[in-house]
Amino acid sequence: MIFTQQLTHSFVKGVGKTAAALVVMGLVTGAVMGVMVMFERNTNLDIRAKKKSSKSKSQQTQTPLEMESLEEPLTKEQISEAMEDVNKYKKMFGKFY
């Protein structure tokens, strides 16, 4: 009986140590992989930034804001129609404001 208890106790201790070692190994591996991914992302961003800055201004495309500024301004009629729509929706959904 005592021998069985001792054997069981030592087995449980051994399993506990093994489990703890596996957990520590997993944590270390995860940390190393996380650092590698962060480093890779940072270097990729640096490379992309260098590529973008090396372009000449003639090759760069227009951003949506620049394209929008080329459009003609709204007329008073378009503005009043938009305001009517806004007021209509305010009446419909006024209880949510």
Secondary structure, DSSP 8 states (H G I E B T S, - for coil): -HHHHHHHHHHHHHHHHHHHHHHHHHHHHHHHHHHHHHHHHHHHHHHHHHHHHTS-TTT----HHHHHHHS----HHHHHHHHHHHHHHHHHSGGG-
